[in-house]
């Protein structure tokens, strides 16, 4: 299904007739509903990231996307709905990156060096996310609208989900109670997020590999002291 094309305000939709000026061209190209939604999310994401929620209007988003406001409101009833959709999409991307990081350990078998590799994969997952998302990663890490309870809940959901997945793995790896694993996972997530944000702000010349190595060494030397004795890991 494609969106009906947008007619400029004041344009005459009737066919041209002799002596009648042609109406202006349609602002936006025709897209399927899914493609249009994706385009609007991308435009809104970039604007919210660069300007902040409070400094971006629906007019700004419609203009940048080259659509009429009715088309924009057809997909998102309000600016807050659009912002929450952007946050949800960013959260899904982050969770997918973390899922890929922990999958090898869950698939087993656990081998020498696997523990540090998973820690490194989690750190790399956050770095890969900020590399791809750029400043829009701040919509999850440093949102300027978190005083709003609805926004705060959605922003925190992504962190909560990634922490939960990592905690599940740590329960198996360390044999600790789930409450302990939750604390350890939260600390690891905070460390990975902090490193990723630092890289985004400073972009060290060594690139992401050096950041992954340093943070993984720091985190693994702590986690290694907690692993179960019946798991075979590299020496800390």
CORQUI-V133170 format. One record per residue. N is the residue number from 1. RES is the residue in three letters. SS is DSSP state (h for helix, s for strand, l for the rest). Layout:
N|RES|SS, N|RES|SS
//
This chain:
1|UNK|l, 2|UNK|s, 3|UNK|l, 4|UNK|l, 5|UNK|l, 6|UNK|l, 7|UNK|l, 8|UNK|l, 9|UNK|l, 10|UNK|l, 11|UNK|l, 12|UNK|l, 13|UNK|l, 14|UNK|l, 15|UNK|l, 16|UNK|l, 17|UNK|l, 18|UNK|l, 19|UNK|l, 20|UNK|l, 21|UNK|l, 22|UNK|l, 23|UNK|l, 24|UNK|l, 25|UNK|l, 26|UNK|l, 27|UNK|l, 28|UNK|l, 29|UNK|l, 30|UNK|l, 31|UNK|l, 32|UNK|s, 33|UNK|h, 34|UNK|h, 35|UNK|h, 36|UNK|h, 37|UNK|h, 38|UNK|h, 39|UNK|h, 40|UNK|h, 41|UNK|h, 42|UNK|h, 43|UNK|h, 44|UNK|h, 45|UNK|h, 46|UNK|h, 47|UNK|h, 48|UNK|h, 49|UNK|h, 50|UNK|h, 51|UNK|h, 52|UNK|l, 53|UNK|h, 54|UNK|h, 55|UNK|h, 56|UNK|l, 57|UNK|l, 58|UNK|h, 59|UNK|h, 60|UNK|h, 61|UNK|h, 62|UNK|h, 63|UNK|h, 64|UNK|h, 65|UNK|h, 66|UNK|l, 67|UNK|l, 68|UNK|l, 69|UNK|h, 70|UNK|h, 71|UNK|h, 72|UNK|h, 73|UNK|h, 74|UNK|h, 75|UNK|h, 76|UNK|l, 77|UNK|l, 78|UNK|l, 79|UNK|h, 80|UNK|h, 81|UNK|h, 82|UNK|h, 83|UNK|h, 84|UNK|h, 85|UNK|h, 86|UNK|h, 87|UNK|h, 88|UNK|h, 89|UNK|h, 90|UNK|h, 91|UNK|h, 92|UNK|h, 93|UNK|h, 94|UNK|h, 95|UNK|h, 96|UNK|h, 97|UNK|h, 98|UNK|h, 99|UNK|h, 100|UNK|h, 101|UNK|h, 102|UNK|h, 103|UNK|h, 104|UNK|h, 105|UNK|h, 106|UNK|h, 107|UNK|h, 108|UNK|l, 109|UNK|l, 110|UNK|l, 111|UNK|l, 112|UNK|l, 113|UNK|l, 114|UNK|h, 115|UNK|h, 116|UNK|h, 117|UNK|h, 118|UNK|h, 119|UNK|h, 120|UNK|h, 121|UNK|h, 122|UNK|h, 123|UNK|h, 124|UNK|h, 125|UNK|h, 126|UNK|h, 127|UNK|h, 128|UNK|h, 129|UNK|h, 130|UNK|h, 131|UNK|h, 132|UNK|h, 133|UNK|h, 134|UNK|h, 135|UNK|h, 136|UNK|h, 137|UNK|h, 138|UNK|h, 139|UNK|h, 140|UNK|h, 141|UNK|h, 142|UNK|l, 143|UNK|l, 144|UNK|l, 145|UNK|l, 146|UNK|l, 147|UNK|l, 148|UNK|l, 149|UNK|h, 150|UNK|h, 151|UNK|h, 152|UNK|h, 153|UNK|h, 154|UNK|h, 155|UNK|h, 156|UNK|h, 157|UNK|h, 158|UNK|h, 159|UNK|h, 160|UNK|h, 161|UNK|h, 162|UNK|h, 163|UNK|h, 164|UNK|h, 165|UNK|h, 166|UNK|h, 167|UNK|h, 168|UNK|h, 169|UNK|h, 170|UNK|h, 171|UNK|h, 172|UNK|h, 173|UNK|h, 174|UNK|h, 175|UNK|l, 176|UNK|l, 177|UNK|l, 178|UNK|h, 179|UNK|h, 180|UNK|h, 181|UNK|h, 182|UNK|h, 183|UNK|h, 184|UNK|h, 185|UNK|h, 186|UNK|h, 187|UNK|h, 188|UNK|h, 189|UNK|h, 190|UNK|h, 191|UNK|h, 192|UNK|h, 193|UNK|h, 194|UNK|h, 195|UNK|h, 196|UNK|h, 197|UNK|h, 198|UNK|h, 199|UNK|h, 200|UNK|h, 201|UNK|h, 202|UNK|h, 203|UNK|l, 204|UNK|l, 205|UNK|l, 206|UNK|l, 207|UNK|h, 208|UNK|h, 209|UNK|h, 210|UNK|h, 211|UNK|h, 212|UNK|h, 213|UNK|h, 214|UNK|h, 215|UNK|h, 216|UNK|h, 217|UNK|h, 218|UNK|h, 219|UNK|h, 220|UNK|h, 221|UNK|h, 222|UNK|h, 223|UNK|h, 224|UNK|h, 225|UNK|h, 226|UNK|h, 227|UNK|l, 228|UNK|l, 229|UNK|l, 230|UNK|l, 231|UNK|l, 232|UNK|l, 233|UNK|l, 234|UNK|l, 235|UNK|l, 236|UNK|l
//
